[in-house]
Amino acid sequence: MKRMSFKRPTNYYDDKINLIDEKICELIKQRKETSNNNPGYPPFEFISNWAEKFDLYEDLLKSIFGSLWNDKTYRPLVEPEGFQSNLQVLKSIEVDNRFFSIIYIRQYSNCSVVNLNIDWDNLSDSSECQSRHTLFQLFISDQYDCRFSSGTGGDEFLHNKFIISPPLPDNISGIKLIFKEYNLPLTDTPIGHDIIIQL
């Protein structure tokens, strides 16, 4: 998803804290390296103790550690450039009375774009009918960065667009697209089954 550009909130800066701010950046880098870039999130008890010990606001610390936990969302965004072709996919799968389909993959010089369509029947009396609007994330392998770009929907459908970089090969045979479903953004606890579409 596109981020709004960040504007400096004030022109003021106290140069006396420059070395402290640099040290904070050094510690963030050290934290990433020590945790192998998988720090998790501190228990709230730890945060409460640190807030009291250092005379800081708990919500400030929760926000800081939330940003550090999810720092991958701050990677530079890839915008599709140099359209090349549409790769026919025509694959679908039905899970929990929802119909998932991918018609094509759009190839660009710097990325690939995948559109996941989800349809269901709101008139179904089945308790298995999943009419809720949830969030999906795409995973392929560590080689690829997959980002949710945009989505739209209605009473009986959802359409999700994902950007994959680097671009997938033109021969996509054998690649698995794994979609994980979440109730909330910025969480690592998926719900339901993985939606796997084998290309």
N, C-alpha and C positions, 0 to 999 in steps of 0.2 A: 504494500500500500504506500502511496506517495506520502512523504512527510512534508508538513508545512516548513518553509524555510525559517530558520531561527534568526531572529534579529537581536542584536545586543541590547539588553534592556536599559542600559545606561552608559553614558560615555565616561563615567567616573571609574577609576581604578586606583587603589592605594598601592603604590609601587613597593611599599615596605613588606608586602606579603608575597611578592613575586617568587622568592625562594621557597616559601611555604607551599605555594600552589604547585611549583615544580616538583617538590617533594611528594605532594599528593599524587601527581601523575606518575612519579617513579614507583610509589607504593601500589597504585592500581596495576601497573605493569607487573610488579613483583607478585601481586595477588593472582593475576591471570596465569603467570608461569608456574607458581607453586601449586595451583589447583588444576594444572593442565587445562586451563580455560573452562573448567566445570566447577565453579565455586558453590553452587547451590544457593540457598538463602538462609541466613542465620535465624535460629529460633527467636521468637518475639521476646523471650526471657532475656536473651543476650542483648537484644536491642534496648530493652528497658533498662538493663544494668548499665550499658554504655551511655545512654541518654542521661542517666542520673550521675554517673561518674564524671562525664565531661561537660555537664550542664548544656545539653543539646535537646532539641525537640525530637520526641520519638517518631513522629510522622515524617520529619525531615530525614532521619536515618532510614526509615522504611522505604522512602522514595529513592534515596541514594542506592541502597542495596538492591532495590528492584531494578533500577537502571543498570547496575553492574551485573546482575544475574542475567538480564536479557540484552546484553550489549550487542549481540549479533544483529538486532534490529536497527542498529545505527551504522551498519556497513553501508558504503556508498551504493545507491540504487542504480541498477542497470535499466536504461530506457532503450526499448527496441530501436535499432537503426539498421538501415540497409536491408529491406525486405528481399528475400530470396525465393521462397516457395512455400506452398502448403503441402504438408505430408498427410496423405489420407490415412486415417486410423480406423474409424467405424467400429469401435469397441464399446461394449456395454456390459453391465453386471447388475443384478437385482439383489439388494440386501435390505432386510426388514421392510419389505413392501415399498422400497424406494428404488427407482430406476436411475442408475448412474451411467452417463455416456460421454464419450469423447469422439467427436466427429473428425477432427483434424488437428495437426500441430503446425503452427505457423513458424517458419524458419526465418531468422534474421542473421545478419553477419555477426552480431555480438551476443545473441541469445535465442531461445526458443520460447514460444508462448503456447500454453495449454489452457483450453477452456473446458471445465468440468460442468456438465449439466446434470441436475438432479430433479426428477419428477416423481410425484406421488399422487395418490387419490385421496383427497380430503373427505370424500363421501364414504370411504370404507369404514365399516363398523369394527374392523379388526383393531385390537389393542396394540398390535404391532405397528400400526400405521404411524410413521414418523413425520408429523407435519410441522415440527418445530424448525426454526431457523437457527442453525448452529454454524460454527466456524470450522473450516477445513484448512489443513496445512499439507503441502506436498513434500514427499521425501523420495529421493531416488538412490543416491549414494553420497558418500563424503566428497566425491568429485564435483558435485553440482550444488549450487546455491539456488534454492527454490523459494520464491517469494510470492505471497498472495498480493495481487495487484489491485483487483477491484471485484465487485460482485453486485448482483441485482437479484430480485426475486419477487414472488407473488404468493398467492394462497397455495399453489400446488407446484411451484418450481423454484429452483435456485440456479444461478449461473455464476460460476467462480472462475476468475482469470488468474493464472499463475505465470510468472516470468522465471525462466530457468537459464542460469549462466554457469559455465560457458554453454554455447548452444549444443543441443543433442546432435549426434551424427545423423546424416541423411538416411542411413540404414538403421532404423530404430528397432528392428526385430530383436526380441529377447530382453528389451528394457522393461522393468517393472515400475509403474507409477503407483506409489503407495500414498493414499490420502488418509490422514488421521483427523478424527472429528473431535472438536472441543466445544464445551458449553461457554467458556469464557476466554477472552484473549489473554495473552501473557501468562499462560499456565502450561505445565508439562504433564498434565494428567488427562489423557484422551478418554473419550467415552465411546461405547459401542465397538463395533468391529472395524478393523482396517479395511478400507476399500482398495483392493488391489486390481489394477488393470494391466494385464500383460500385453505388451505390444508385439 
